[in-house]
Amino acid sequence: MHNWYVVQTRPHQEQRAEVNLARQGYRVWLPVTERSRRRAKRIETGYAPLFPQYLFVQLDIGREPWRAINGTFGVKRLLADGPRPQPLPGDFVAALREATGTDGVSTPAPPDLQPGDAVTITVGPFAECAAVVLRLAPRERVEVLLDVLGGRVPARLPIRSVIATA
């Protein structure tokens, strides 16, 4: 029976482990999410692992050589409880895959926002800027007042690009 198992990778080597496991014939899934970060006065948007240092592999423990996973470049170890790997609950990976978009990228659930709420922009050129919600707009968008250059500037953004500030 094929179950999903968790593979712990070495720091920042999730993609390397994914490629090397796939080359060995394993069915591997590395869920990713979109991330933006400032770098040299510009914003770079890319993909990052949803669970840093972890990925999933589907195995039939009784038939497949699972011990080879621990010797794969980029892999730290296959998580186990005792001598044998511990499978994930049956619907865990299926539910996680449903939460990803058609492009395979996981997006956070839209926040419950109200006008007047303080938010922080998470992606795009205004990443990490503070804002205040003006109103919720159609098509999963939100109108905010950005605190930029010493003033407040109105902007309309995707609702998934903001998080509520505590």
KOLZA-205862 format. One record per residue (C-alpha): x, y, z; chain; residue in one letter. Coordinates in steps of 0.5 Angstrom, whole numbers. Layout:
(r (X,Y,Z),'A','a'),
...
//
This chain:
(r (0,0,0),'A','m'),
(r (3,7,-2),'A','h'),
(r (3,12,4),'A','n'),
(r (6,19,4),'A','w'),
(r (12,20,9),'A','y'),
(r (16,26,11),'A','v'),
(r (23,27,9),'A','v'),
(r (27,32,13),'A','q'),
(r (32,36,8),'A','t'),
(r (38,39,10),'A','r'),
(r (38,47,11),'A','p'),
(r (36,50,4),'A','h'),
(r (37,44,0),'A','q'),
(r (29,42,-1),'A','e'),
(r (30,43,-9),'A','q'),
(r (36,39,-9),'A','r'),
(r (33,33,-5),'A','a'),
(r (27,33,-9),'A','e'),
(r (31,32,-16),'A','v'),
(r (35,27,-13),'A','n'),
(r (29,23,-10),'A','l'),
(r (25,24,-17),'A','a'),
(r (32,21,-21),'A','r'),
(r (31,15,-16),'A','q'),
(r (24,14,-18),'A','g'),
(r (21,16,-12),'A','y'),
(r (14,20,-12),'A','r'),
(r (16,27,-9),'A','v'),
(r (12,33,-7),'A','w'),
(r (15,39,-5),'A','l'),
(r (9,44,-3),'A','p'),
(r (11,52,-5),'A','v'),
(r (9,58,-3),'A','t'),
(r (10,65,-6),'A','e'),
(r (15,70,-3),'A','r'),
(r (17,77,-4),'A','s'),
(r (23,80,-1),'A','r'),
(r (27,86,-1),'A','r'),
(r (34,85,-4),'A','r'),
(r (39,91,-6),'A','a'),
(r (33,96,-6),'A','k'),
(r (28,92,-11),'A','r'),
(r (23,87,-9),'A','i'),
(r (24,80,-12),'A','e'),
(r (18,75,-12),'A','t'),
(r (20,67,-12),'A','g'),
(r (18,61,-9),'A','y'),
(r (20,58,-2),'A','a'),
(r (18,51,1),'A','p'),
(r (11,52,5),'A','l'),
(r (15,47,10),'A','f'),
(r (22,49,10),'A','p'),
(r (27,43,11),'A','q'),
(r (21,38,9),'A','y'),
(r (18,35,3),'A','l'),
(r (13,29,2),'A','f'),
(r (15,22,-1),'A','v'),
(r (10,17,-3),'A','q'),
(r (12,10,-2),'A','l'),
(r (10,2,-1),'A','d'),
(r (15,1,5),'A','i'),
(r (14,-7,4),'A','g'),
(r (16,-7,-3),'A','r'),
(r (21,0,-4),'A','e'),
(r (28,1,-2),'A','p'),
(r (26,6,3),'A','w'),
(r (33,6,7),'A','r'),
(r (36,9,0),'A','a'),
(r (33,16,2),'A','i'),
(r (37,17,8),'A','n'),
(r (43,17,3),'A','g'),
(r (40,22,-2),'A','t'),
(r (44,28,-3),'A','f'),
(r (40,34,0),'A','g'),
(r (36,29,5),'A','v'),
(r (38,29,12),'A','k'),
(r (33,23,14),'A','r'),
(r (26,20,13),'A','l'),
(r (22,21,19),'A','l'),
(r (21,15,23),'A','a'),
(r (18,12,30),'A','d'),
(r (23,7,31),'A','g'),
(r (26,3,26),'A','p'),
(r (21,4,21),'A','r'),
(r (18,10,17),'A','p'),
(r (12,13,20),'A','q'),
(r (6,15,15),'A','p'),
(r (2,21,15),'A','l'),
(r (-5,21,16),'A','p'),
(r (-9,18,10),'A','g'),
(r (-12,25,8),'A','d'),
(r (-7,30,10),'A','f'),
(r (-3,30,3),'A','v'),
(r (-10,30,-1),'A','a'),
(r (-12,36,3),'A','a'),
(r (-6,40,3),'A','l'),
(r (-6,39,-5),'A','r'),
(r (-13,41,-5),'A','e'),
(r (-11,47,-2),'A','a'),
(r (-6,49,-7),'A','t'),
(r (-8,52,-14),'A','g'),
(r (-8,50,-21),'A','t'),
(r (0,52,-21),'A','d'),
(r (2,48,-15),'A','g'),
(r (3,54,-11),'A','v'),
(r (0,54,-4),'A','s'),
(r (-4,61,-2),'A','t'),
(r (-6,63,5),'A','p'),
(r (-13,63,6),'A','a'),
(r (-16,70,5),'A','p'),
(r (-16,74,12),'A','p'),
(r (-22,76,15),'A','d'),
(r (-21,84,14),'A','l'),
(r (-26,90,16),'A','q'),
(r (-25,97,14),'A','p'),
(r (-20,100,19),'A','g'),
(r (-16,94,20),'A','d'),
(r (-9,95,20),'A','a'),
(r (-5,91,15),'A','v'),
(r (2,89,12),'A','t'),
(r (3,88,5),'A','i'),
(r (6,81,4),'A','t'),
(r (8,81,-4),'A','v'),
(r (10,86,-9),'A','g'),
(r (13,93,-9),'A','p'),
(r (10,95,-3),'A','f'),
(r (12,88,1),'A','a'),
(r (13,90,9),'A','e'),
(r (9,97,8),'A','c'),
(r (4,98,13),'A','a'),
(r (-3,100,11),'A','a'),
(r (-10,101,13),'A','v'),
(r (-16,98,10),'A','v'),
(r (-21,102,7),'A','l'),
(r (-26,97,4),'A','r'),
(r (-27,90,1),'A','l'),
(r (-27,91,-6),'A','a'),
(r (-30,86,-12),'A','p'),
(r (-26,80,-14),'A','r'),
(r (-22,78,-8),'A','e'),
(r (-19,85,-8),'A','r'),
(r (-18,90,-2),'A','v'),
(r (-17,98,-2),'A','e'),
(r (-12,100,3),'A','v'),
(r (-9,107,5),'A','l'),
(r (-1,105,5),'A','l'),
(r (4,109,9),'A','d'),
(r (9,111,4),'A','v'),
(r (14,117,4),'A','l'),
(r (11,120,10),'A','g'),
(r (4,120,7),'A','g'),
(r (-2,116,6),'A','r'),
(r (-3,113,-1),'A','v'),
(r (-9,109,-3),'A','p'),
(r (-8,103,-7),'A','a'),
(r (-13,97,-9),'A','r'),
(r (-9,90,-8),'A','l'),
(r (-11,82,-8),'A','p'),
(r (-14,81,-1),'A','i'),
(r (-9,75,-1),'A','r'),
(r (-3,80,-1),'A','s'),
(r (-4,83,6),'A','v'),
(r (-4,80,13),'A','i'),
(r (-7,83,19),'A','a'),
(r (-3,86,24),'A','t'),
(r (-3,84,31),'A','a'),
//
